Amino acid sequence: MRFLRWLGRNLTSLILSLLLAIVIWTSAVTSTNPNIEAELTVPLEVIQQATDLAIVDPLPETVTLKILAPESIIQQIEENNPITTYIDLTDIEAGTYRFPVLVRIPDQLEPISILEQSPKQLELKVSNLISKIFTISIQVEGEPAIGYKTSGLDWDEVLATVTGQETKVDAVASVVGILNISDASGTISEELTLQAQDNNGDLVDGITLTPDTIRVEQVVSLQGGYRNVAVNVTTEGTVEPGYRFTSITPAPPTVMVFSENPQLVEQLPGYVNTKPLDLTGVDGYLETILEFDLPEGITVVGDPTVLVQVNVTALITSMTISREIEIIGLLPGLSAVVSPLQVSVRISGPVPVLDNLTLRDIRVIVDLTNLGVGVHTVTPTVEILPEDVIWEDISPTTVEIVIEQGTASTTVP
């Protein structure tokens, strides 16, 4: 009884002390781990959706949340966000519904307060999924190359199943694969992606096709009397002396020929000749138009001429020449004697250029700048004016220079 009387007298003080302790503890925790706001973008999931239903309206992929939580919780979320949102389609049939967007927060992340959410609910139309079977058709576009024809067209699947929302599947009028054979000159084997089209030939999207691709083979072959043959450029004459031609290129390299007598084209050796191209005196690039020299009864389909491009380059050779050494840079009041007087220089380049070299085109020079009285060993420098001539070697590689006072001769005979 005494304890009860004491408790009655002090109950108010006890309660106030407890509340004060809680406030102090909360203040301490809050000061070390304060609550802060954060904005999150979390994925939106759909659960319990029946396999024979489809959502017709566009569905957002994410939901934006503004939350209030301790700083440590926010850090956990930022490192590996385990929060998700979802709508539940359990036991839903076809129709229009307003679904609440629910938030799933793991227990270990509590406490979290959701201050704002966008969106909070979604109005969506749900439709039944249906399937229909269509016969696959192939739409061929374009024409084969001149002289070629199409024959057999085969594909490996006959039927395709279209699955989707009822309204979309009902809009499908055909399942088509489109094959382009423009300028084809041989059999085409290609994998085509199937398309679901409506009555206007427009693509119907939002459906699933099974299969969605097929393998198609279109036979393309030559018509009788036609043949594709190479172009052979015939030449006469020779290029300028010291030159050679490196290539003769016809454009186009092949042509289609035709004869009303198929045997004539079959008897061709696989090529047709041009009229002769005269190369006499050619010493550079040449471009010209030539006619064909065709057997009687055979014609070229299309342009009866061919563009011919000829590349001619100079022959490259090498030669050795002798040149006297020239001295430059000798200080005033000094004389120099060079030994030997001449050196041999081996050069290479185009024959026409080498045949027309002058003494001033190739010079051998020794520079005595800053050299005083005495005996010196110097490496000559070779100067060549024609850009396409290359200096390969010099013999000897060094010369002896004797520098003396006075004005004696600068060379040794």
C-alpha positions in Angstrom: 0.0 0.0 0.0 2.9 2.3 0.8 4.3 1.8 -2.7 1.0 2.5 -4.3 0.6 5.7 -2.3 4.2 6.7 -3.4 3.4 5.9 -7.0 0.3 8.0 -6.9 2.1 10.9 -5.5 5.0 10.6 -8.1 3.2 9.3 -11.2 3.1 12.7 -13.0 6.8 13.2 -12.4 7.6 9.7 -13.7 5.6 10.2 -16.9 7.3 13.6 -17.5 10.7 12.0 -16.9 10.0 9.2 -19.4 8.7 11.7 -22.0 11.8 13.8 -21.5 14.1 10.8 -21.9 12.3 9.9 -25.1 12.7 13.4 -26.4 16.4 13.4 -25.5 17.0 10.1 -27.2 15.1 11.1 -30.3 17.0 14.3 -30.5 20.3 12.5 -30.2 19.4 10.0 -32.9 18.1 12.7 -35.1 21.2 14.8 -34.8 23.4 11.9 -35.9 21.0 10.5 -38.5 18.7 13.3 -39.5 15.6 12.9 -41.7 16.1 14.2 -45.2 14.0 14.4 -48.4 14.9 12.6 -51.6 13.2 12.1 -55.0 13.3 8.6 -56.5 12.4 7.2 -59.9 11.4 3.6 -59.4 10.2 0.9 -61.9 6.5 0.1 -62.3 5.5 -3.6 -62.5 2.4 -5.4 -63.5 1.5 -8.5 -61.4 -1.1 -11.2 -61.8 -1.8 -10.4 -65.4 -3.7 -13.2 -67.1 -2.0 -14.6 -70.2 -5.1 -14.0 -72.3 -5.3 -10.3 -71.5 -3.4 -7.2 -72.8 -3.2 -3.6 -71.6 -4.3 -1.4 -74.4 -3.3 2.0 -73.1 0.3 3.1 -72.9 1.8 2.1 -69.5 4.5 4.3 -67.9 7.7 2.4 -67.1 8.5 4.3 -63.9 6.9 6.2 -61.0 8.3 9.3 -59.3 8.4 9.3 -55.4 9.3 12.0 -53.0 10.2 10.5 -49.7 11.3 11.5 -46.2 13.7 9.1 -44.4 16.8 9.0 -42.2 20.0 9.9 -44.1 21.3 6.4 -43.7 18.2 4.9 -45.3 18.5 7.3 -48.2 22.1 6.3 -48.8 21.0 2.6 -48.9 18.4 3.4 -51.5 20.8 5.4 -53.6 23.3 2.6 -53.7 20.8 -0.2 -54.5 17.2 0.9 -54.8 15.0 -2.0 -53.7 11.8 0.1 -53.8 9.3 -0.9 -56.5 5.8 0.1 -57.6 3.1 -2.1 -59.1 -0.5 -2.4 -60.3 -2.4 -5.6 -59.5 -4.5 -7.2 -62.3 -5.7 -10.2 -60.2 -9.1 -11.5 -61.4 -9.4 -8.7 -64.0 -11.5 -9.3 -67.1 -11.6 -7.2 -70.3 -12.8 -3.6 -69.6 -11.6 -0.2 -68.4 -10.3 0.2 -64.8 -8.7 2.7 -62.5 -5.8 0.9 -60.8 -4.1 2.3 -57.7 -0.3 2.4 -58.0 1.0 0.6 -55.0 4.5 1.0 -53.4 6.5 -1.9 -52.1 9.0 -0.9 -49.4 11.2 -3.7 -47.8 10.9 -3.9 -44.0 14.6 -3.1 -43.5 14.1 0.3 -45.0 11.6 1.5 -42.5 10.8 4.2 -41.5 10.0 5.9 -44.8 7.3 8.5 -45.4 6.0 9.1 -48.9 5.4 12.8 -49.3 4.5 12.8 -53.0 3.8 10.2 -55.7 3.2 10.6 -59.4 1.1 8.9 -60.7 -1.0 7.6 -57.8 -3.4 5.7 -60.0 -3.7 4.7 -63.7 -6.9 4.5 -65.8 -6.2 1.6 -68.2 -8.2 -0.4 -70.8 -7.7 -4.1 -70.7 -8.5 -6.2 -73.8 -8.7 -9.9 -74.5 -5.9 -11.5 -76.5 -6.9 -13.5 -79.5 -5.1 -15.4 -82.2 -5.8 -15.9 -85.9 -4.0 -18.0 -88.6 -3.2 -16.4 -92.0 -1.7 -17.8 -95.1 1.7 -16.2 -95.8 2.1 -14.4 -99.1 5.3 -13.0 -100.8 5.3 -9.6 -102.4 8.0 -9.3 -105.0 9.3 -5.8 -105.8 11.6 -4.6 -108.6 12.8 -6.2 -111.8 15.8 -8.4 -112.4 18.8 -7.2 -114.4 18.4 -6.8 -118.2 18.3 -10.2 -119.9 17.3 -12.1 -116.8 13.9 -13.6 -115.9 12.3 -15.0 -112.7 10.7 -18.4 -112.4 10.2 -20.5 -109.3 9.5 -18.7 -106.0 9.4 -20.9 -102.8 9.3 -20.2 -99.0 9.6 -22.6 -96.1 6.5 -21.6 -94.1 2.9 -21.5 -95.3 0.9 -20.3 -92.3 1.5 -17.6 -89.6 -0.3 -17.1 -86.3 -1.2 -13.5 -85.4 -1.7 -12.9 -81.6 -2.7 -9.6 -79.9 -5.5 -7.4 -78.8 -8.8 -8.3 -80.3 -9.1 -4.9 -82.1 -5.6 -5.1 -83.6 -5.9 -8.7 -84.7 -9.2 -8.0 -86.4 -7.5 -5.2 -88.3 -5.0 -7.6 -89.9 -5.9 -8.5 -93.5 -2.8 -10.3 -94.6 0.7 -11.5 -93.5 3.3 -10.6 -96.1 7.0 -11.0 -96.7 8.5 -8.4 -99.1 11.3 -9.5 -101.5 13.3 -7.0 -103.5 14.8 -8.4 -106.7 15.9 -5.2 -108.3 18.8 -5.8 -110.8 19.2 -9.4 -109.6 21.4 -11.5 -111.9 21.2 -14.8 -110.0 19.0 -16.8 -107.7 18.2 -15.0 -104.5 18.0 -16.9 -101.1 17.0 -14.5 -98.3 15.4 -14.4 -94.9 12.5 -12.1 -94.8 10.8 -10.4 -91.8 7.0 -10.9 -92.0 4.6 -8.0 -91.8 1.0 -7.9 -90.7 -0.9 -5.5 -93.0 -4.4 -4.1 -93.0 -6.8 -3.7 -96.0 -4.9 -0.6 -97.1 -1.5 -2.3 -97.0 -0.5 -0.4 -93.9 1.5 -2.1 -91.1 -0.4 -3.2 -88.1 1.8 -2.9 -85.0 1.3 -4.2 -81.4 0.8 -7.8 -82.5 3.0 -10.9 -82.4 3.7 -13.1 -85.4 4.7 -16.7 -85.2 6.9 -17.3 -87.1 8.2 -13.8 -87.6 10.7 -14.6 -90.4 10.8 -17.0 -93.3 13.4 -18.2 -95.8 12.5 -17.3 -99.4 14.2 -18.5 -102.6 13.6 -16.7 -105.9 15.1 -18.3 -109.1 16.6 -15.7 -111.4 18.1 -17.0 -114.7 19.2 -15.7 -118.1 16.7 -15.5 -120.9 17.4 -17.3 -124.1 19.7 -15.4 -126.5 21.2 -13.3 -123.7 24.7 -13.7 -122.1 26.8 -11.6 -119.8 30.4 -11.5 -121.1 33.7 -9.7 -120.2 35.0 -6.7 -122.1 38.4 -7.2 -123.7 40.3 -4.0 -124.8 42.4 -4.6 -127.9 45.4 -2.4 -128.5 47.8 -1.5 -131.2 51.1 0.5 -131.3 53.5 1.1 -128.5 53.8 3.7 -125.8 56.5 6.3 -125.8 60.1 4.9 -125.4 61.0 4.6 -121.7 57.4 4.1 -120.7 55.1 1.2 -120.1 51.4 0.9 -119.4 50.5 -0.5 -116.0 46.7 -1.0 -116.5 43.9 -0.9 -119.0 40.5 -0.8 -117.3 37.2 -0.9 -119.2 34.1 0.5 -117.5 31.9 -1.4 -117.4 34.0 -4.6 -117.2 31.2 -6.8 -118.4 28.3 -6.2 -120.8 25.1 -8.1 -121.7 24.9 -9.2 -125.3 21.9 -10.5 -127.3 21.2 -12.4 -130.4 18.0 -13.7 -131.9 20.0 -16.9 -132.5 21.0 -18.2 -129.0 23.7 -20.4 -130.5 25.7 -17.3 -131.6 26.0 -16.0 -128.0 26.8 -19.5 -126.7 29.7 -19.7 -129.1 31.3 -16.6 -127.8 34.6 -17.3 -125.8 33.3 -15.5 -122.7 34.3 -12.0 -123.9 33.8 -9.4 -126.6 36.5 -7.2 -128.1 36.6 -3.5 -128.5 37.8 -1.6 -131.5 41.7 -1.3 -131.3 43.1 1.4 -129.0 46.1 3.1 -130.5 48.9 3.5 -127.8 51.4 5.0 -130.1 53.4 7.8 -128.3 51.3 7.6 -125.1 53.3 8.8 -122.1 50.7 9.4 -119.4 47.1 8.7 -118.2 44.6 8.2 -121.1 40.8 8.1 -121.0 38.8 7.4 -124.1 35.5 5.9 -125.4 35.7 2.8 -127.6 33.1 0.9 -129.7 32.7 -2.9 -129.6 34.0 -5.1 -132.4 31.0 -7.6 -132.4 30.5 -10.7 -134.5 27.6 -10.4 -137.0 24.2 -11.0 -135.4 25.2 -10.0 -131.9 24.4 -6.7 -130.3 25.1 -5.1 -126.9 22.2 -4.5 -124.7 22.2 -0.9 -123.6 25.2 1.5 -124.3 27.1 0.2 -127.4 30.4 1.9 -126.2 32.8 1.4 -123.3 34.9 3.9 -121.3 38.6 2.8 -121.3 41.1 4.1 -118.8 44.8 3.6 -119.5 47.6 4.2 -116.9 51.1 4.6 -118.4 54.2 5.2 -116.2 57.9 5.7 -117.0 60.3 2.8 -116.6 62.5 3.0 -113.6 66.2 2.3 -113.9 69.4 3.1 -112.2 72.7 4.5 -113.4 76.1 5.7 -112.1 77.5 9.1 -113.1 80.7 11.0 -112.2 80.6 14.5 -110.8 83.3 16.9 -109.8 83.2 18.1 -106.2 82.2 21.7 -105.7 83.6 23.6 -102.6 81.5 26.2 -100.7 82.0 28.1 -97.5 85.8 28.5 -97.6 87.0 31.3 -95.4 88.7 34.3 -97.1 92.5 34.1 -97.5 92.5 30.3 -97.5 92.8 27.8 -100.3 91.7 24.2 -100.3 92.8 21.0 -102.2 90.2 18.2 -102.5 91.1 14.6 -103.1 89.7 12.9 -105.1 88.5 15.4 -107.6 85.5 13.4 -108.7 83.1 10.9 -107.1 80.7 8.4 -108.5 77.0 8.8 -107.7 74.5 6.0 -108.3 71.0 7.3 -108.9 67.6 5.8 -110.0 64.5 7.3 -111.6 62.3 7.3 -114.7 64.2 6.5 -117.9 63.1 9.7 -119.7 64.3 11.9 -116.8 67.7 10.1 -116.5 68.3 10.4 -120.2 67.9 14.2 -120.1 70.0 15.0 -117.0 72.4 18.0 -117.2 75.5 18.8 -115.1 73.5 21.3 -113.0 70.8 18.7 -112.2 73.1 16.8 -109.9 75.8 18.5 -107.9 78.3 17.1 -105.3 79.2 19.7 -102.7 81.5 19.9 -99.7 80.8 22.7 -97.2 84.0 24.1 -95.5 82.2 26.6 -93.4 84.1 27.1 -90.0 86.9 24.8 -91.1 90.5 26.3 -90.7 94.0 25.4 -91.9 94.7 21.7 -91.8 93.7 18.3 -93.2 90.0 17.4 -92.9 87.8 14.4 -93.8 84.4 15.6 -95.1 81.3 13.8 -96.3 80.0 15.3 -99.5 76.4 16.3 -100.0 74.5 15.4 -103.1 71.9 17.9 -104.5 69.4 16.6 -107.1 67.0 18.9 -108.8 64.5 16.5 -110.5 62.1 15.4 -107.7 61.6 11.9 -109.1 65.3 11.1 -109.2 66.6 9.3 -106.1 70.2 9.3 -104.8 71.2 5.8 -103.8 74.9 5.8 -103.1 78.1 7.8 -103.5 81.7 6.5 -103.8 83.9 7.3 -102.0 81.7 8.3 -99.1 84.2 10.8 -97.8 86.9 13.0 -99.3 90.1 14.6 -97.9 90.3 18.4 -97.8 93.7 20.2 -97.2 93.2 23.8 -96.3 96.2 26.2 -96.5 96.9 29.9 -96.3 97.0 31.6 -99.7 95.1 31.3 -102.9 96.2 28.0 -104.4 94.0 25.8 -106.5 91.1 24.3 -104.7 91.2 20.9 -106.5 93.6 18.2 -107.3 93.6 17.0 -111.0 
